[in-house]
Amino acid sequence: MYVYLAIEIFAVLIPFIYSYDRKLQYYLKIGRVAISLVFIGLLYIVGDVLFTKYGIWGFNPRYHAGIILINLPLEEWLFFIAIPYASLFLHDTLIYLFPNTQLSNSQTSIVSIILVCFLAIVVSTNIEKVYTSVYLSLAIVAIILASFDSSAILNRFYLTFMVILVPFFLVNSVLTGSFIPEEVVWYNNAENLGIRILTVPVEDISYAFSLILFNLLFINKLGVLLQKRSAVKD
């Protein structure tokens, strides 16, 4: 059964089609998005390979095509293209539809401080739980980096991420076995908090947050570099 691949195709198909909408014109930045997805995805793949090797999580062969690359099914590699792409597209679409909806700088700072302190406490009290400590720490790093980004990306991302979580949880709930006989991806609960929303480990929120935010930061940096090159040529 190709459940994992079918979920990824379903998740990315509509965003990809509407990327060529004349009003949104998301296709104009697809080059930057593609570069970011590959670069950030490879960084996460490293962690994925190690986590699979040491049994922190794994993949049910019943639900993937059986093509294995460095201990990971092909679908897991594609995950870092399909799911972030759909999430980034939704982020930009929400900004296009609601251009004036964002937090103020002071509100963003307060949210950032609260999140960093909360995540730091959870990490420090659960340092032995690898999945928890690694991906909550990455979220802290992402927030700190974004706080110093000149584009004030967090002002909008904190809001758009709340919407992104809805389709993300729908996809992840299937992957973790909510609506099918067995999970596509299984987790070793000894390495996480053991708290689940439906069947999704709560740490997946932090995982998604950092993965999408790192991509947004990288895409913005590529945009700045391209603008500087254009200015030099002119």
Secondary structure, 3 states (H helix, E strand, C coil): CCHHHHHHHHHHHHHHHHCCCCCCCHHHHHHHHHHHHHHHHHHHHHHHHHHHHCCCEEECHHHCCCCEECCEEHHHHHHHHHHHHHHHHHHHHHHHHCCCCCCCHHHHHHHHHHHHHHHHHHHHHCCCCHHHHHHHHHHHHHHHHHHCCCCCCHHHHHHHHHHHHHHHHHHHHHHCCCCCCCCCEEECHHHCCCCEECCEECHHHHHHHHHHHHHHHHHHHHHHHHHHHHHHHC
